[in-house]
Amino acid sequence: MISQFLIMSLRGDTIISRDFTGDVHKVKTTSEVFYTKANRWDGANAEEEAPPVFYVDGVQYLYIKIGGVYLLATSRKNVSPALVLEFLSRVANIIKDYCGVLNEESIRQNFVLLYELLDEIVDYGVPQNTATDVLKRYILNRPILPEQLPMKSSNLLAKREGKAPVISKSVLSRDTSGKKGEIFVDIVEKLSITFNSSGYVQNSAIDGSIQVKSYLSGRPLVKVALNEDLQIAGRNDGYNSYGSNYGVLLDDCNFYEHCNLDNFDIDRTITLNPSQGEFALMNYRTTREIRPPFRVTTSLNDSGPFKVELVMKIRAEFAQRIVAPALSISMPVPKSTISISFPSSNQPGDRSGKQAQAATPPGTFLEKEKKINWTLKKVQGGSEHIVVARISLNSQSSVSVKKEFGPVSLQFNLPLFNSSRLQVKYLQILNQSTEKGQNPARWIRYMTESSSYICRM
């Protein structure tokens, strides 16, 4: 049972709140305690975030951070953390379904609608219904939608030749429009890799999800086909660890509760009648045969008794047609560092020796945190970037001092790329109206995000 539910901004402002049971202190006190713990979990170390579940004075705090806001639940009972965190995730999806986008502005604009939704979703602290289709029968308020970006009609080829439009619509906006439906499928993978000092992969994992957002009317039958060479541990006898010649290898997975898997072990197809809204069709995890999108090599050389020169090479190991919008690089430096200069480095080039137009930007030295940050814009596949830093120390350079450098950490979002090789081969809408001009648009997008991308030195 949930005692309280809050939506808070990252500044600590309470935007939405409900006290269901009255057995926990006031909402204001709850928000103050949570905000203090969430931002200063480790006391002096303000950078470390609080875990998603923690206790303070006998009260259980459970939260997720999404879209620039906190979704928080509290309880005096010893509730199941997995259950409550899943509930918060579904509330986040409902907000996106109704408001088109989940952020602080849309929540403030639609607070009346959200309070009405909350009253239908939770009854006396017990979650009742998180299905968008069912909630539509009881919700009277209409959402205030964000400004729409112009959209072009498309088809399944968008996954190879174009970008899917920004999905910032409410499912309610499709009720009476009379326009053809749409369905969006995102294959999102969060990548965790650690490289050793020699540049070889030490350990790696992918946490992936096939996310579906449906604007189809009438709940037609949809068929999704994955790789025929897909192998999943525990689901067939052919699963092994021999390598990429044996197909896409997954360690485990789970599926949307309303999908039909009768033919999945035969031809890797999934059928379902999707309700309007957003849901995860499939969640999966793999530690096999991961393709690292970036390779990093570093060298440290003494340029004087109190100076060290760092040279770092970043190579994009993906196709040239793919461009990473931004690549953030971070690296700790020794505590004895007093200043850092960034001489102009070589321009990035591709594997064929051609030179790119933009030079690598200089880094930023965060003196208080003893850290260097670089941000590279529009990193094209096949390119190599070189960054140089000259570090001045207040003590003589030594082996022990050099051990304080690193590790290098990368953060990025990479469209049109997935490390696991899992693909949606085709997406069919089987019993939809076939009237001219009414064929639903189908969008498929691939996205790889860095979860933990560490390169040791």
QUIJOFEN-V432947 format. One line per field, one symbol per residue. phi: phi as a letter, one per 20 degrees, with the letter a starting at -180 (. if undefined). psi: psi as a letter, one per 20 degrees, with the letter a starting at -180 (. if undefined). burial: I if it has 9 or more other ideal C-beta (glycine too) atoms within 8 Angstrom, else O. A space follows every 10 residues. Layout:
phi: ???
psi: ???
burial: ???
//
This chain:
phi: .eecccdcff enfeecbbde dmedgfgffg ffffffffdc fdmfefffef ffcbdblmde dcbcdbmmcd dcccbeeeff gfffffffff fffffffeen bdbffffffd fffffffffe fcclndfdbc egfffgfdee fdfeeffeef cdfbbffgfd dbdfffecde fffdfcfmef fbcdcdddcd dccceefene febbacddbe edcddeenlf fdddddgfef ccgndbfefb dfpffdnedd faabcgfded dgdffecmdc dadfffpdbe fbdbbbcdle effcdcccbd cfdrfcccdd ccdddeebff fecegbcdcc bfcgfefdac dcffdfffce fenfeffeff ffeceeffel bdcccdelee gnecdcdccd dddecffbff fffefnfecd caccfmbbfe mfcefbcdde cegdfgndff eccccdbdde ebcdcfd
psi: ppgqpqpqri ijpogpqpoh hjjqrqhggg hggghghhim hkdhnihpqq riprqoljpp ppqqoqkjrp opqqqhrmro ghgghhghhh gghgghghih qorhghghhk hgghhgghhh hpokippgpk pggghhhiph qqqoqrpqqq qqqaahihhh iaqqrpnlqq hhiigjhjrq rqppopoppp poqpqaiijq pgqqqporpo ppopkpqjmr pppppaphjp pppiiqiipa khaiijappq hrrqqphjqp khjgigjkqp qrnpqpapro hpprqqjplp ophqppqqpp ppjrhjqppp pppopolrqh ippphqoppq pqrqhjphqp qnqprqqqra ijiqprhpqp qqrponghim qppqopqmoq qiqpqpqppo ppqjrqprgh ghiiparppq prpoqkpphi jpqogqopoh kqpkqpjjpq ppppqpppqp gonpoq.
burial: IIIIIIIIIO OIOIIIIIII IOOIOOIOOI IIIIIOIIOO IOOOOOOOOO OOOIOOOOII IIIIOOOOII IIIIIIOOIO IOOIIOIIII IIIIIIIIII IIIIOIIOOI IOIIIIIIOI IIOOIOOOOI OIIOIIOOIO OOIOIIOOOO OOOIOOOIIO OOOIOOOIII IIIIOOOOOO IIIIIIIIII IIIIIOOOIO IOOIIIIIII IIIIIIOOOI IIIIIIIOOI IIOOOOOOIO OOOOOIIIII OIIOIIOOIO OOIIOOOIII IIOIIIIIII IIIIIIIOOI OIIIOIOIOI OIOOOIIIII IIIIIIIIOO OIOIOIIIII IIIIOOIOOI OIOOOOIIII OOOOOIOOOI OOIOIIOOOI IIIIIIOIII IIIIIIIIII IIIOOOIOOO IIOIIIIIII OIIIIOIIII IIOIOOIOII OIOOOOOIOI IIIIIIIIII OOIIIII
//
